[in-house]
Amino acid sequence: MLIEDLILEAGGEVVGPVRSNRDALDLIGRAPIDLALIDVNVADGDTVPTYRMLRDNGVPTMVCTGGMVPLQMRREGFDGPVYAKPLAPAEIVRGLVGILEAEPVAEPEFVPSSPGMR
């Protein structure tokens, strides 16, 4: 919740958070995402499946971890920033802003999966 508050205070909008790959994959399919901040270890394993879907959808990704980026993610081309835990709140915001400034965000065509969703 601290990271969510930081993003909101910096003027961002938060989609999530989620605690598992299953929930992340479901969310990626339902909501437009400009940038992702992921931990490499979640409730149902590492986040390689989540990274794949984000990458395939052109979503820049920042990793926060107490360990290392999984070898499979690196083999599949992950080259985003990696921040070691614990990190200062200002580092998180600087990292996210840096990604957004470095990469123009494509405007994907978003079609809600159910009526009433935006």
C-alpha positions as CSV (number, residue, x, y, z in Angstrom):
1,M,0.0,0.0,0.0
2,L,3.0,2.3,0.5
3,I,4.0,2.0,-3.1
4,E,0.4,2.7,-4.2
5,D,0.3,5.8,-2.0
6,L,3.6,7.0,-3.5
7,I,2.3,6.6,-7.1
8,L,-0.9,8.4,-6.3
9,E,0.9,11.3,-4.6
10,A,3.2,11.6,-7.7
11,G,0.1,12.0,-9.9
12,G,-0.1,8.4,-11.2
13,E,-3.0,6.0,-11.4
14,V,-2.8,2.6,-9.8
15,V,-4.2,-0.6,-11.4
16,G,-3.9,-3.4,-8.9
17,P,-2.1,-4.4,-6.8
18,V,-2.2,-8.1,-7.3
19,R,-0.5,-10.9,-5.3
20,S,-0.3,-13.7,-7.8
21,N,0.5,-14.4,-11.5
22,R,-3.1,-15.6,-12.0
23,D,-4.5,-12.3,-10.8
24,A,-1.9,-10.3,-12.7
25,L,-2.6,-12.1,-16.0
26,D,-6.3,-11.5,-15.5
27,L,-5.8,-7.8,-14.7
28,I,-3.5,-7.3,-17.8
29,G,-6.3,-8.7,-19.9
30,R,-8.9,-6.4,-18.5
31,A,-7.2,-3.0,-17.9
32,P,-5.0,-0.7,-19.9
33,I,-1.5,-0.5,-18.3
34,D,1.2,2.0,-19.2
35,L,3.9,0.7,-16.8
36,A,4.3,-2.2,-14.5
37,L,6.1,-2.6,-11.2
38,I,6.6,-6.2,-10.4
39,D,8.2,-8.3,-7.7
40,V,9.8,-11.5,-9.1
41,N,8.3,-13.7,-6.3
42,V,4.6,-13.8,-5.8
43,A,2.2,-16.2,-4.1
44,D,2.1,-18.7,-7.0
45,G,5.7,-18.6,-8.1
46,D,8.0,-16.3,-9.9
47,T,6.6,-13.6,-12.3
48,V,7.9,-14.9,-15.6
49,P,4.3,-15.5,-17.0
50,T,3.4,-12.0,-15.9
51,Y,6.5,-10.5,-17.5
52,R,5.8,-12.4,-20.8
53,M,2.3,-11.0,-21.0
54,L,3.4,-7.4,-20.2
55,R,6.3,-7.7,-22.7
56,D,3.9,-9.1,-25.4
57,N,1.6,-6.1,-24.7
58,G,4.4,-3.6,-24.9
59,V,4.3,-2.6,-21.3
60,P,7.6,-1.3,-19.8
61,T,8.4,-3.1,-16.6
62,M,10.4,-2.2,-13.5
63,V,11.4,-5.0,-11.1
64,C,11.7,-4.7,-7.3
65,T,13.2,-7.7,-5.7
66,G,15.0,-9.0,-2.6
67,G,16.7,-11.5,-4.9
68,M,17.6,-11.7,-8.6
69,V,15.7,-11.4,-11.8
70,P,14.9,-15.0,-12.9
71,L,17.2,-16.4,-15.5
72,Q,14.2,-17.2,-17.8
73,M,13.2,-13.5,-17.7
74,R,16.7,-12.4,-18.7
75,R,16.8,-15.0,-21.4
76,E,13.5,-13.7,-22.8
77,G,14.9,-10.2,-23.1
78,F,14.1,-8.4,-19.8
79,D,16.2,-5.3,-19.8
80,G,14.2,-3.0,-17.6
81,P,15.5,-1.4,-14.3
82,V,15.9,-3.6,-11.3
83,Y,15.8,-2.2,-7.8
84,A,16.9,-4.2,-4.7
85,K,14.6,-4.3,-1.7
86,P,14.4,-2.5,0.6
87,L,14.4,0.7,-1.4
88,A,13.6,4.3,-0.5
89,P,10.2,5.6,-1.6
90,A,11.9,8.3,-3.7
91,E,13.8,5.6,-5.6
92,I,10.6,3.9,-6.6
93,V,9.1,7.2,-7.9
94,R,12.3,8.2,-9.7
95,G,12.5,4.7,-11.3
96,L,8.9,4.8,-12.6
97,V,9.2,8.4,-13.8
98,G,12.5,7.5,-15.6
99,I,10.8,4.7,-17.5
100,L,7.9,6.8,-18.6
101,E,10.3,9.6,-19.7
102,A,12.6,7.2,-21.6
103,E,9.9,5.3,-23.5
104,P,7.0,6.8,-25.3
105,V,3.9,4.9,-24.1
106,A,1.8,3.5,-27.0
107,E,-1.9,4.0,-26.8
108,P,-3.2,0.5,-27.1
109,E,-6.8,0.0,-28.3
110,F,-8.6,-1.0,-25.2
111,V,-11.9,-2.9,-25.4
112,P,-13.4,-3.7,-22.0
113,S,-14.1,-7.4,-21.4
114,S,-17.5,-6.7,-19.8
115,P,-20.1,-4.0,-20.1
116,G,-19.7,-1.1,-17.7
117,M,-16.0,-1.4,-17.4
118,R,-13.8,1.4,-18.6
